Amino acid sequence: MNDRAGTPATADDLVDLDALLAAYHERVPDVSIPEQEVVFGTSGHRGSSLDTAFNDTHIAAITQAIVEYRAEQGTTGPLFIGRDTHALSAPAEQTALQVLAANGVRVLADAEDGFVPTPALSHAIIKYNREEHGDTADGIVITPSHNPPRDGGFKYNPPHGGPADSDATSWIADRANAIIAGGNVDVRRLDETAAEGYDFLGSYVSDLEHIIDIDAIKRAGVKIGADPLGGASLPYWERIRDHYGLDLTVVNPEVDPTWAFMTLDWDGKIRMDPSSPSAMASVLAHKDDFDVLTGNDADSDRHGIVTPDGGLMNPNHYLAVAIEYLYAHRPEWRDDAAIGKTLVSSSIIDSVAESLGRRLWEVPVGFKWFVPGLIDGSVAFGGEESAGASFLRKDGTAWTTDKDGIILALLASEITAVTGKTPSQLYTELTERFGAPVYQRVDAAASKEQKARLSKLDGDAITADTLAGDPITAKLSKAPGNDAAVGGVKVVTDRAWFAARPSGTEDVYKIYAESFVGQEHLEQVQREAKEIVDAALGA
């Protein structure tokens, strides 16, 4: 933890916007250098122009690759495009629009040239394709999510509306890198753009009453505070307030691409993570002013829930409460609709699922795994420990197939209105029934070679028989829900578990751990987890 975590940013912490934007246009990547290649992670290609990792050359090549990929897939409908409030998002959008125009792709961009949250773009794709126009739409979201202000991000969402799977992203990344290696001569590009206007804001906000019980919130007079954290949700919260007549205050209406108003995250960086107590320190100062106070990241796919009695909720805790509430208050959902969670999310969700008599669908990290179930209604809720989730409309049909921090934030007000209790009070009740788990993620050093081995590690390579004094009951390298490789390993006992996965950006691996015994037991689990993994990696 950095000594300045949770304190206001100073001038020395701010990115030089002039240098950042100049580097976007001037620097040309060399894809023989791994750090300058196009690499799609779980949420697209990310990097900084200052590192020659997110530049005009990258975006032009990626967009051309997307054009070729969608043609190969037979996707002939419009492409929806939207950007968040990061400084690199606007020039990246301009680059993409020029390439799309040259390739004759019909593009739908925000009618007011405004910011577009990730969930609003996913919502637009699903809505268009549900209307059966005779073709299919897809989209591009330009965002690095909660990453620092120096970063940019570029993500492709195919016709299902959610994050592209690894087959698509691998194809796009390989083709983009080949284009860059060839000097971008295969990129078709015009100086002009030809996007049509689309009302992302109006379409999304007017449809919210079909997924959230807005009337219940109004009747109860829930006093809501919403902090966009300088992100794309700002105009959405303002429109939600005005359209539905809610008692809702936008706590901070400021948009600043340096994010000078933020408090520093755990590592001393500016990061718009609404689940981080350090990043949310200035928001937490208002916790007693509202019945429910929420935060979103820059593209609004993550949520943070603050209550007067509980402060900032751990994302796992809120997911458990949201799941129990929704499956009891959405009678039109299918009786066999499963509960989706990633395998590094809290085991208290397992207990909630069992108590509801619902099937638990446990998948690897990455929201893309929930997409098929959300589309066909077989999974009514999908959630990640990193404060990302989405769920079905009241009628059991798909709302978004990407994470939606806005509906998860509004759901907290619905829960308060309907139950008369805050989500944090309801979580306390869950712990009285199922026990109070202690959960934490820590990092451990690892070389690139060790990370590569960890990503392919088989559970059978774990030789330990016990963990923190208890017999090991499972050693998983594939997710129980869909038998997909987890890119690491998960070790389980009756009272605890840990999972280890390599970082995609740093020379570390991540250890997620949870104990139903207490903090001291958790620390023992973490220590032994590192020993077990290091032994398997030959460290």
KELORO-966291 format. One record per residue (C-alpha): residue in three letters; x, y, z. Coordinates in steps of 0.5 Angstrom, whole numbers, plus 500, padded with zeros to 3 digits. Layout:
N
ALAXYZ...
//
This chain:
539
MET500500500ASN503507498ASP504512504ARG499517500ALA494512498GLY487515499THR490522499PRO488528494ALA492528487THR497533487ALA500537480ASP506532480ASP501526480LEU498529473VAL499526466ASP502531461LEU496532456ASP500535451ALA505530451LEU500524451LEU496527445ALA503528441ALA506521443TYR499518440HIS500522433GLU508522433ARG510515436VAL510509431PRO510502434ASP515497433VAL511490434SER518486434ILE518489441PRO513485445GLU511491449GLN509495443GLU505489440VAL497489439VAL495485445PHE488484447GLY487482454THR480480457SER477487456GLY481489449HIS488492447ARG490497453GLY496501453SER499508453SER502513447LEU507515452ASP510507452THR508507444ALA503502446PHE497506444ASN498510438ASP495512432THR498506428HIS495501433ILE488504432ALA488504425ALA491497424ILE486494429THR480498426GLN482495419ALA483488422ILE476489425VAL473491419GLU476485415TYR474480421ARG467482421ALA466481413GLU469474414GLN464473420GLY458476415THR457482420THR454487415GLY450491419PRO452498423LEU457498427PHE456502434ILE462506436GLY463510443ARG468513447ASP469514455THR473520458HIS480518458ALA484523454LEU486518448SER479516447ALA477522443PRO483521438ALA483514438GLU475515436GLN477519430THR482514427ALA477509428LEU472513424GLN477515418VAL478507417LEU471505418ALA469511413ALA474508408ASN472501408GLY465503407VAL462501414ARG456504416VAL457507423LEU453509429ALA456514433ASP453518439ALA448524436GLU451529441ASP458527440GLY458525448PHE461520452VAL458513451PRO458508457THR460501455PRO453498458ALA450503453LEU453501447SER452493449HIS445495450ALA444498443ILE447492439ILE442488443LYS437492441TYR438493434ASN439485433ARG433484437GLU429488432GLU431484426HIS433489421GLY436483416ASP443484418THR447484425ALA450490428ASP457490432GLY461495436ILE467498438VAL468501445ILE474506446THR476505454PRO481503458SER476502464HIS478504470ASN486505468PRO490511470PRO489517465ARG495516461ASP492510458GLY488508452GLY483502451PHE480499445LYS475493445TYR471490440ASN464487441PRO461482436PRO453482435HIS452478441GLY454485445GLY459483450PRO466482450ALA469478444ASP472471445SER479469445ASP478466438ALA476473435THR481477439SER487473437TRP485473430ILE484481430ALA491482434ASP495477429ARG492481423ALA493488426ASN500486428ALA501484421ILE499490418ILE503494423ALA509490421GLY508492414GLY508499415ASN500500415VAL500500408ASP494495408VAL490500412ARG484504408ARG483511411LEU480517409ASP481524412GLU473525413THR468521417ALA461519416ALA458517422GLU450517423GLY448520430TYR445515435ASP441517441PHE445512446LEU443516452GLY435516451SER435509448TYR438507455VAL435511460SER428510457ASP429503458LEU431502465GLU424501468HIS424495464ILE430492469ILE430496475ASP423497479ILE424505479ASP417506482ALA419503488ILE425507489LYS420513488ARG415511492ALA420510498GLY423516497VAL430513497LYS436519497ILE441517492GLY448520491ALA452518484ASP459520483PRO461518476LEU468519478GLY469523472GLY467518467ALA462517462SER456516466LEU455523468PRO450525463TYR446518464TRP445520472GLU443527470ARG438524465ILE436518470ARG434524475ASP430528470HIS427523466TYR424519473GLY424524478LEU428521483ASP431524489LEU438523486THR444528486VAL450528482VAL456528487ASN461531483PRO459533476GLU467534474VAL470531467ASP477532467PRO482528463THR487529468TRP483526474ALA486532478PHE480531483MET481524485THR484521491LEU490516489ASP489509489TRP493503493ASP499504489GLY499512489LYS496512482ILE490515480ARG485510478MET478510477ASP476504481PRO469505485SER471498489SER477501492PRO477505498SER483509497ALA480511490MET473512493ALA476516499SER473523497VAL466519495LEU466516502ALA466523505HIS459524503LYS457517506ASP452520511ASP449524506PHE445519502ASP441513503VAL445510498LEU451513495THR455510488GLY461510484ASN462508477ASP469508473ALA470511467ASP466507462SER461505467ASP462498467ARG464497474HIS460499481GLY462501488ILE456501493VAL457506499THR452506505PRO451510511ASP452504516GLY457500512GLY461505508LEU464502501MET462495500ASN466489498PRO464487491ASN463480493HIS459482499TYR454486494LEU454481489ALA452476494VAL446481496ALA444482489ILE444475487GLU439473493TYR435479492LEU434479485TYR432471484ALA427473490HIS424479486ARG424477479PRO418472478GLU419472470TRP426469470ARG426462468ASP426457474ASP432454472ALA436460470ALA443459473ILE447464478GLY454466474LYS460467478THR468467476LEU472462480VAL475468484SER469470487SER467469494SER464462496ILE459466500ILE455466493ASP455459493SER452458499VAL446463497ALA446459490GLU444453494SER439456499LEU436459493GLY436452490ARG439455484ARG445452480LEU451455480TRP455456474GLU463458476VAL467460470PRO474463469VAL476470470GLY473474464PHE466477463LYS465474456TRP464467459PHE457470461VAL455472454PRO451466452GLY447465458LEU445472458ILE443472451ASP439466452GLY436467459SER440460462VAL444465466ALA440471470PHE446474473GLY453474472GLY458477476GLU466478478GLU469480484SER472486481ALA465489481GLY463488474ALA456485473SER450485469PHE443481470LEU437480465ARG431485464LYS424483469ASP422479463GLY428475463THR431477456ALA438480455TRP439487457THR447488456THR452482455ASP457487458LYS458489465ASP453495467GLY455499473ILE449503472ILE444498473LEU448495479ALA448502482LEU441503481LEU439496484ALA442498491SER437503491GLU431498489ILE434493494THR433499500ALA426501497VAL423494497THR427491503GLY427497508LYS434495509THR441497506PRO445492502SER450492507GLN445490513LEU443485508TYR450482508THR450482515GLU444478515LEU447473510THR454472514GLU449470520ARG446465516PHE453462512GLY459465516ALA463471515PRO468470510VAL475474509TYR477475502GLN483478499ARG488479493VAL495480494ASP501479488ALA507475488ALA513476484ALA514472478SER518472472LYS515471465GLU517464464GLN514462471LYS508466469ALA507462462ARG508456466LEU502458471SER498460466LYS498452463LEU499449470ASP495443471GLY492442478ASP495435478ALA502439479ILE500441486THR503436490ALA501439497ASP495435501THR493440506LEU492448506ALA492451512GLY491445516ASP485442512PRO485437507ILE485439500THR478437497ALA480440490LYS485442485LEU482446479SER485448473LYS479448469ALA472452471PRO467447474GLY461451470ASN464450463ASP470446463ALA474452460ALA482453462VAL482458468GLY489460466GLY492458473VAL490454479LYS485454484VAL486450491VAL480448495THR478446502ASP472446506ARG474452510ALA478456505TRP481457498PHE486460494ALA487461486ALA493463483ARG493467476PRO499471472SER498478471GLY497480464THR501487465GLU506486471ASP512481473VAL507478478TYR502473479LYS495474483ILE493470489TYR486471491ALA484467497GLU478467502SER477464509PHE471462513VAL475462519GLY478469520GLN484474518GLU489470521HIS487463518LEU487467511GLU494470512GLN496463513VAL492461507GLN496466503ARG503464505GLU502457504ALA499459497LYS505462495GLU509456497ILE505451494VAL505455487ASP512457487ALA514449488ALA509448482LEU513453478GLY520451481ALA521458484
//
